[in-house]
């Protein structure tokens, strides 16, 4: 696409869903699809080639959902244009800036039903087999939507690409978690793939790492829900420390980057990533009271280190997955009239820039 000057801003198009000349023309097929006409709620990815698709959804007065970038703050944002918005304003709402300015989060408990899904692609075959950037976000978004009941096997999936992106893809490249597409829209064609390969049926937890769990609160919440439902939610690296944790523990930070209040005082040279910090506890809190509250939340640790005078405690779990599950379950946790601060503990090495002793755990900022 770069060599033949088919790419469009932002360039170069490597390592991204490529924008291309003719993307607006390709999107013009979108409102003509019967699936579009019947849909009330449509999820469209936030990439540049799908900007016009987002505009068509808004202009047709349908509900537009856009995934949050890299899923770090949730799963969806609903785009709500201002009252009486003109077409020019709707076009602004469909841009990346508009998505930021006119969006509101959609929670897991919203019971949203998505009637049509639009994803970006790097390459796609006429059989409906798709390749993305290689990071798996579109596949994971869809799997998360399945887990929360927002989509089903019958929910159509559309991709918008340049004609040169429609290529033969060996089936051997596909895995069970890979998302397939039902419609391919290009500047010259609207292709119905007739793909019969099953779409993902939910999150494949053995492919999820603790690092991913750490970066995506919504993923932690779904993990907690599915575990409570009795499903096998074993992670890929359940018995390993979080990737990158050691580097994070040894990173020297300036005092302004560290919490000013909550420096721990556990002895020892190693605090594993399966330790959770709980701070801002009431001054008169008792350890027995905390233990009962943790049990009620389903977050009872294997061991608890109580530091009542400092209004904090450290919860020790068997592995990082259990620690992240506890953090998810303790969101909004209150003891007495205090809302506790809950975070993964990190090990403060050497001299402790915030004034603490060597070997002390701190909340992970």
GIBELNOR-V316974 format. One record per backbone hydrogen bond with DSSP energy under -0.5 kcal/mol. NH is the residue of the N-H (numbers start at 1). CO is the residue of the C=O. If there is no record, write none. Layout:
nh:NH co:CO
nh:NH co:CO
This chain:
nh:5 co:2
nh:6 co:1
nh:7 co:1
nh:8 co:19
nh:16 co:13
nh:18 co:16
nh:21 co:6
nh:23 co:20
nh:26 co:22
nh:27 co:23
nh:28 co:24
nh:28 co:25
nh:29 co:26
nh:30 co:27
nh:31 co:27
nh:32 co:29
nh:33 co:29
nh:33 co:30
nh:37 co:33
nh:38 co:34
nh:39 co:35
nh:42 co:63
nh:43 co:116
nh:44 co:42
nh:44 co:65
nh:45 co:118
nh:50 co:47
nh:51 co:48
nh:54 co:50
nh:55 co:51
nh:56 co:52
nh:57 co:53
nh:58 co:54
nh:59 co:55
nh:60 co:56
nh:61 co:58
nh:62 co:57
nh:63 co:40
nh:64 co:79
nh:65 co:42
nh:65 co:63
nh:66 co:77
nh:68 co:75
nh:71 co:68
nh:72 co:69
nh:76 co:106
nh:77 co:66
nh:78 co:104
nh:79 co:64
nh:79 co:77
nh:80 co:78
nh:80 co:102
nh:81 co:79
nh:85 co:82
nh:90 co:86
nh:91 co:87
nh:92 co:88
nh:93 co:89
nh:94 co:90
nh:95 co:92
nh:98 co:92
nh:99 co:95
nh:100 co:96
nh:101 co:97
nh:102 co:98
nh:104 co:78
nh:106 co:76
nh:107 co:105
nh:110 co:107
nh:111 co:108
nh:114 co:150
nh:115 co:41
nh:115 co:113
nh:116 co:41
nh:117 co:156
nh:118 co:43
nh:119 co:158
nh:122 co:131
nh:123 co:131
nh:124 co:165
nh:125 co:129
nh:128 co:125
nh:131 co:123
nh:140 co:136
nh:141 co:137
nh:142 co:138
nh:143 co:139
nh:144 co:140
nh:145 co:141
nh:146 co:142
nh:147 co:143
nh:148 co:144
nh:149 co:146
nh:150 co:145
nh:151 co:145
nh:155 co:152
nh:156 co:115
nh:156 co:154
nh:158 co:117
nh:159 co:183
nh:160 co:119
nh:161 co:159
nh:161 co:185
nh:165 co:162
nh:166 co:163
nh:167 co:124
nh:167 co:165
nh:173 co:170
nh:174 co:171
nh:178 co:175
nh:181 co:128
nh:182 co:157
nh:183 co:157
nh:184 co:191
nh:185 co:159
nh:186 co:184
nh:186 co:189
nh:191 co:184
nh:193 co:182
nh:193 co:191
nh:194 co:182
nh:205 co:203
nh:207 co:204
nh:208 co:205
nh:213 co:209
nh:214 co:210
nh:215 co:211
nh:216 co:212
nh:217 co:72
nh:217 co:215
nh:219 co:216
nh:220 co:216
nh:221 co:217
nh:222 co:218
nh:223 co:219
nh:224 co:220
nh:225 co:221
nh:226 co:222
nh:227 co:223
nh:228 co:224
nh:229 co:225
nh:230 co:227
nh:231 co:226
nh:233 co:231
nh:236 co:205
nh:236 co:208
nh:238 co:235
nh:240 co:237
nh:245 co:242
nh:248 co:244
nh:249 co:245
nh:250 co:246
nh:251 co:247
nh:253 co:251
nh:257 co:254
nh:258 co:254
nh:258 co:255
nh:263 co:261
nh:264 co:262
nh:264 co:361
nh:272 co:270
nh:275 co:272
nh:276 co:315
nh:277 co:343
nh:278 co:313
nh:279 co:341
nh:280 co:311
nh:281 co:311
nh:285 co:282
nh:290 co:286
nh:291 co:287
nh:292 co:288
nh:293 co:289
nh:294 co:290
nh:295 co:291
nh:296 co:292
nh:297 co:293
nh:298 co:295
nh:299 co:294
nh:302 co:316
nh:303 co:316
nh:305 co:314
nh:306 co:304
nh:307 co:312
nh:310 co:307
nh:311 co:308
nh:312 co:307
nh:313 co:278
nh:314 co:305
nh:315 co:276
nh:316 co:303
nh:316 co:314
nh:317 co:274
nh:317 co:315
nh:321 co:238
nh:323 co:319
nh:324 co:320
nh:325 co:321
nh:326 co:322
nh:327 co:323
nh:328 co:324
nh:329 co:325
nh:330 co:326
nh:331 co:328
nh:333 co:330
nh:335 co:338
nh:338 co:335
nh:340 co:333
nh:340 co:338
nh:341 co:279
nh:342 co:340
nh:343 co:277
nh:345 co:275
nh:346 co:362
nh:348 co:360
nh:349 co:249
nh:349 co:347
nh:352 co:349
nh:355 co:352
nh:359 co:348
nh:360 co:348
nh:360 co:357
nh:362 co:346
nh:363 co:262
nh:364 co:344
nh:365 co:363
